[in-house]
């Protein structure tokens, strides 16, 4: 059997069941034959804890329809604490409990993810009017250092990576989790990028599209809602970097990864 490398993006909410979750149990089977790098989200948890700390979170909408957290200095501190601390280690514990030798990292470690800090952001208000706001502590990934992830994978460990990147001035930056997974998949020359979500896959007119090409996706981008649009753009980015196949699928079913790999569920996006 050929050992493949999968980069898998999960939302923080998917692992609420911990070690007993269908996802973790399925991962245990998948890593018997293949290598996995896990990238995790956790925005809901960040918002919840920030609110408890008295820091209400603000979200902005881009002209392209992407919703993102406005990340000022106080927010990036909370974001780093919750994502790289609490959530990352909860995931590590859940995987260790199933015998998976997981190592929790962020993009800061060994400068795995370097990013350029965004100086300005264009936001759209409720009336559709554009305004320019300070970029805060958000960034766009410019460079990936694959040395540490490769070292871990070669020695049988599963890297669990939090999407926080290192700025040119050595500040932590909030970077999108789906795009992080896509860029890592390209840099690591992964065989597949798997984006786990809370819906069946890419939905068009209420129906899940089982297979679609990158060219076909580009034609219907205007019909895709904000949350899924981010994943689709990430998928296209991975394909452009040479990843052969992108899978978008529901993460809360039994054997979500195994079924997606066999194309029994979800949406498959390829270049052809």
DODREN-484341 format. One record per residue: residue in three letters; x, y, z of N, C-alpha, C, CB in turn. Coordinates in steps of 0.1 Angstrom, whole numbers, plus 5000, padded with zeros to 4 digits. Each point is the difference from the previous one (the first is absolute). Glycine has a CB too. Example, Ala and Ser with C-alpha at 12.3 -4.5 7.8 and 13.67 -1.06 7.14 Angstrom:
ALA513249435078499150125000500950125000498149885012 SER501550234981500950115000499250115008501249944978 
This chain:
UNK500849885000499250125000500950135000498249875012 UNK501450224980500750134999499650095012500249984975 UNK500750075033499750095011499750144994501449865017 UNK497550194986499650134995500150105012498549904982 UNK501650235014499950115010498750084998502650015001 UNK496750005010498750085000500250125009498649794995 UNK501050335000499850115009498550025003502250114991 UNK497549895021498550005004499750125009499949754999 UNK499150334997499650115007498749975008501150164983 UNK498949865030498849975008499650135007500749765003 UNK498050265000499550115008500249965014498450074982 UNK501750035027500149975014498849935006501550205002 UNK497449824992498749945006499949864997498950214997 UNK501849744993499949864996500649905011500250074976 UNK500749985032500649915010499450025014502150014986 UNK496750045015499450025013499949875008498850194991 UNK501049705001499949875007501349945005498049964986 UNK503150105010501349965005500449874994499650115021 UNK501149804987500649884995499049904994501850035016 UNK496949984988499049914995499350044987499649945024 UNK500850184971499350054988500349914988500250235009 UNK498849764982500249924988501250044992497649974999 UNK502750165001501250054993501349955005498750214995 UNK501449795018501349955007500149854997499950195018 UNK499149744984500049854998500449974986498249975018 UNK501250114972500349984986501550044997497650044994 UNK502950065012501450044998500949895005499450245003 UNK500349695007500849905005500249894990499250045023 UNK499749934969500149904989500850064988497849905008 UNK502050224989500650064988501550015002498050144996 UNK502549895016501550025002500749875001499550215012 UNK499849684988500649874999500849984987498249905015 UNK501250164974500549984987500650134993498449814998 UNK501250305008500350134994500550105010498349964982 UNK502350155013500550115008498950115000502549944996 UNK497450135015499050115001500650125007498149835001 UNK501650294994500250135006498650065003502450034989 UNK497450005023498750065004500150155002499349785011 UNK499850294983499950155003498650025006501650064981 UNK498450025030498750015007499550145001500649805013 UNK498150224987499450135003499650015015499250014976 UNK499850085027499650015013499550145003501649835007 UNK497950244983499550135001498950025010500650034977 UNK498549885024498950015010500550005014498549884984 UNK502450045019500649995013500850135004500249754998 UNK500550314992500750135001499050115004501849924984 UNK497150085008499050105003499349995014499650004975 UNK500249875029499449985013500950045011498749814990 UNK502550155010501050045010500350155000501049774999 UNK499150294990500250144999498950085006501349964979 UNK497449995019498950075006500049985015498749964980 UNK501749935025500149985015501150095006499249764997 UNK501850274995501150095004499650154998501749824995 UNK497150205000499650144998500450064988500050025024 UNK500549904966500550054987499049954989502450015008 UNK496650084989499049964990500750004986498150105014 UNK501649794978500749994988499250074988500949785008 UNK499950284983499550064989500349924987500250235011 UNK498949764980500249934988499750094988499449785011 UNK501450214978499950084989499749914987501550185011 UNK497949884980499749934987500750074989497749935008 UNK503049994984500850054989499150024988502149895008 UNK498350194982499250014988499749874993500950234997 UNK500049675005499849874993499149915008502350024991 UNK497350035021499049925008500749915011498550004980 UNK502850025023500649935010499850075014501749914983 UNK497950015027499850065013501249965008497549984999 UNK503150125008501249985008499950075013501349964979 UNK499550005031500150065013500950124999499649785011 UNK499950334994500950125001501049975012498250164990 UNK503149845007501049955010500950125004499949774990 UNK499750295021500950115005501049935010498250184998 UNK502649905009501049945009499549925011501450194995 UNK497549855011499449925011499449874995499550215012 UNK499949804976499449884994501049904996498150144992 UNK503049905002501149904996500549935012500650144980 UNK499549935031500549945013499049895004501250215007 UNK497549824993499049905004500049894990498650185011 UNK501449854976500049904989501149905002499050184984 UNK502249875018501249925002499849915012501550174989 UNK498049895022499849925012499149884998500450215013 UNK498449824981499049904998500449904990498350175007 UNK502149884981500349914989501349915002498950174985 UNK502249905018501349925001500049945014501150164984 UNK498249895026500049945013498949905002501050215009 UNK497849844995498949915004499649904989499250195015 UNK500449864973499549914990501049914994498450184995 UNK502849875002501049914994500349895010501050194988 UNK499149845025500449895009498849915003501750155010 UNK497149904989498849915001500049894989498750195011 UNK501749864976500049914989501249905002499050184985 UNK502149875019501149905003499649905010501750184995 UNK497749865016499549905010499149904994500350185018 UNK498749874974499049904994500749904991498350185001 UNK502749874992500749904991500949915007499950174982 UNK500849885029500949925008499149895007501650195003 UNK497249845000499249905007499649884991499150195014 UNK501049844973499849894990501349944995497950124993 UNK503249925013501349944996500650064989499249795008 UNK500350334988500750084989501050095006497949994986 UNK503350005009501150085006500050144994501449795003 UNK497850305002499850134995500950105007497649944995 UNK502850164997500950115005499350134996502149874997 UNK497550215014499450134998500950114996498249925016 UNK501550154974500950114995499150124996501849844992 UNK498950275006499350124993501050034989498850095021 UNK500750004970500950054990501250085004498050004986 UNK502050035027501150085006501249905002498450165011 UNK501349724992501149905004500849974988498649905018 UNK502850124983500949984989499650084988500449775009 UNK498950344993499550094989499449924989501850165006 UNK497349744998499449924990499250094990499849815017 UNK499550294989499250094992500550145001498049855002 UNK502550214987500350145000499050084992502549955003 UNK497150175002499050074993500350155000498349835007 UNK501150244983500150144999498850065007501349994978 UNK499050105031498950075007499250094991501349995021 UNK497450004980499150084991499950145007498749804992 UNK501750315001500050135005498650065000502350034993 UNK496949934997498650054999499149894995500950234995 UNK497949785009498949904996498950084994500749835018 UNK498750124972498850074994498849925005501250084979 UNK497949995028498849945006498850054994501249975021 UNK497749954979498750054994499050005012500549904977 UNK498850215024499050015011498649944995501250205010 UNK497849804999498749944998499450064987499749965024 UNK500650164973499450074988500849974987499050175016 UNK502149764986500849974988501150114997498149884991 UNK502050215019501050114998501449955004498250175004 UNK502849864988501449965004500750105009500149884978 UNK500750075031500850095008501349935002498050105011 UNK503149984992501349945002500350015015500850074977 UNK499649825029500449995014501449955001497649965006 UNK503050075006501349955003500149854999500450205015 UNK500749754980500149854998500149925013501150054979 UNK499350025032500249935013501049894999497650055005 UNK502149845002501049895000499449884992500850075023 UNK499049964964499649904990501150004990497550035004 UNK502649854989501149994991499649914988501650045018 UNK499349964972499949914988501349925000498550164987 UNK501449715013501249925000500850024988498749835013 UNK502650184989501050034989501049894999499750245003 UNK500549685008501149904999499649895010501750184994 UNK498749705003499849885008501349935002497649974992 UNK502850005021501249935003499549855003501250215009 UNK499149704982499549875001500949905008498850044978 UNK502450015026501049925006499549925012501750164992 UNK497649925018499649935012498849914997500750205013 UNK498349844980498949904997500549884993498550194998 UNK502549824992500549884994500849915010500250134979 UNK500549945030500849925010499149925009501750185000 UNK497149885004499149935008499349894993499650215012 UNK500049824975499349894992500949884998498650184989 UNK502749855008500949894997500349915012501050154984 UNK498749915028500249925013498749955006502150135004 UNK496849884988498849945005499150085008501249804999 UNK499050335001499250105008499050074991501850035017 UNK497050014989499050084993500150145005498549804997 UNK501950294994500050155004498650055000502350034990 UNK497450045021498750075001500350155000498949805014 UNK500750274976500550144998498850105001501849914985 UNK498550195024499150115002500350114990499849945024 UNK499250114969500350114990500350135006498549884985 UNK502750135020500650135005501350014993498850005023 UNK501550114970501250024992500950105007498849934979 UNK502550075016501050095006500150124990501249815012 UNK498750314993500250124991501450034998497850095008 UNK502550004983501450044997500650085012499450024976 UNK499750025034500550075012499949915012499350224990 UNK500549655008499949905010498850025009502449984999 UNK496550054995498750015007499149884996500150255002 UNK499049705006499149894996498950074991500549865021 UNK499150074969499050054991498949894998501750154988 UNK497149895012498849924997499949974985498850105021 UNK501349784975499949964986498949904999502450054995 UNK496949964993498849914998500449855000499050184986 UNK500249745022500349865001499949924988499250025022 UNK499850004969499949934988501150034990497550005003 UNK502950134996501150044991501349945006498750214993 UNK501449795020501249945006500249864996499850165019 UNK499149764982500049864997500449984985498349955017 UNK501250144974500249994986501550034997497650074995 UNK502950035011501450044997501049895006499350255001 UNK500449705011500849895005499949884991499650095024 UNK499249884971499949884991500950024988497649965008 UNK502450164987500950024988501449995003498350154991 UNK502149915020501450015004500649865004499650235008 UNK499549694998500449865004499849904989499450065024 UNK500149984965499849924988499049885004502350064991 UNK496749985016499049905005499249944988499850135022 UNK499749754980499249934990498650055000501549805003 UNK498050245009498650055000499950115011499149774992 UNK500050325005499650105011498649965003501550194992 UNK498249795021498649975004499550115010500549754998 UNK498550314998499450115007498749955007501050184985 UNK499049805028498849955007499250125004501249795008 UNK497550204990499150115003498749955006500950134981 UNK498149965021498749965007498949974990500750135020 UNK499649864967499049974990500649884991499150244999 UNK500049714993500449884992501150024990497749925003 UNK502550204993501050034990499650134993500649754996 UNK499850264991499650124993498649984995502450044993 UNK496750055012498649994996499650104989499549925024 UNK499850034966499550084990498549974998502250014988 UNK496950095014498649984999499549895010500150074976 UNK500649935036499649905010500649864999498050145002 UNK502749844987500549864998501650015001498049944985 UNK502549955021501549995001500649964987499749945024 UNK501350144971500749974988501049895003499650244991 UNK500449645003500949905004501450024993498149845002 UNK501950214986501350034994500050124991500549755001 UNK500550334999500050124992501550044997497850085010 UNK502449984978501450044997500250155004500049844981 UNK501250195020500450145004499450104990502149925010 UNK497950054977499450094990498550025003501849934983 UNK497549965020498650015002499750085013499749784988 UNK501150205022499850075013500150154997501049815013 UNK500050234979500250154998498850064994502549964997 UNK496849974995498850054993498850025009500849894980 UNK499250045032498950015009500350065013499149804989 UNK502150265012500550065013499050105005502349974993 UNK497050114998499150105004498749955007500950144982 UNK498949735016498849935006500349945013499249954977 UNK502150055028500349935012500150095012501349844986 UNK498150125025499950095012501450025006497749925004 UNK502350185005501350045006500849895007498950215003 UNK500549715006500849905007500649904991498550035019 UNK500749924971500449904991501050064989497949875003 UNK501950264994500850064990501550015005498050144993 UNK502249885020501449995005500649874998499450175017 UNK499949724985500549874998500349974986498749925020 UNK500450124971500249984986501250084995497549964997 UNK502650165007501250084996501349935005498750215000 UNK501249745012501249925006500349884991499450085024 UNK499549854972500249884992500750044987498049905011 UNK501550214983500650044987501550035002497850094992 UNK502549985019501450035003500949885001499250205012 UNK500249694995500849885001500249934987499049975023 UNK500050034968500149944987501150084992497649925001 UNK502350215000501050084993501549975004498250184998 UNK501949785014501349965006500449864997499750175017 UNK499549764976500449864996499349895008502150104993 UNK497149935017499349905007499049934990500250125023 UNK499849754976499249944989498550005003501949854996 UNK497750155017498649985003499650085013500049784988 UNK498850285011499550075012498649945004501350214994 UNK498549765018498849945005499350095010500949764996 UNK497950285002499250085009498949915005500650224989 UNK499349765024499049905005499650035014501049834985 UNK497950105019499450015014500949935010497750024990 UNK502750055021500949955009499449935012501550174993 UNK497249825007499349955012499349864998499750245007 UNK500649704982499549864997501049905004498650094981 UNK500949785020501049895002501049994989498249885014 UNK503050104989501149984990500050124990499949755004 UNK500150375000499950114991501250014990498850125017 UNK502449844987501250004991500049884991501350135018 UNK498549764988500049874992498950014989500849875020 UNK498050174983499050014990500350114989498349925017 UNK502350194988500350104990501149954991499450185017 UNK501649754988501149954992499549904989501550035019 UNK497449904984499449904991499050074991500549815016 UNK499350324985499050084993498649965002501850034983 UNK497949915029498749965003499150125005500849775005 UNK499950335000499450125005500750134996499149875020 UNK500350244982500750134997500250044986501149955021 UNK499750154977500350054986501549984997498150175002 UNK502249784986501349994996500350114989499949745004 UNK501250334998500450114991501349964994498750185012 UNK501449814975501349974993500250104989499849765006 UNK501450244988500350094989499349954987502250065011 UNK497649814988499449954988498749925003502349984990 
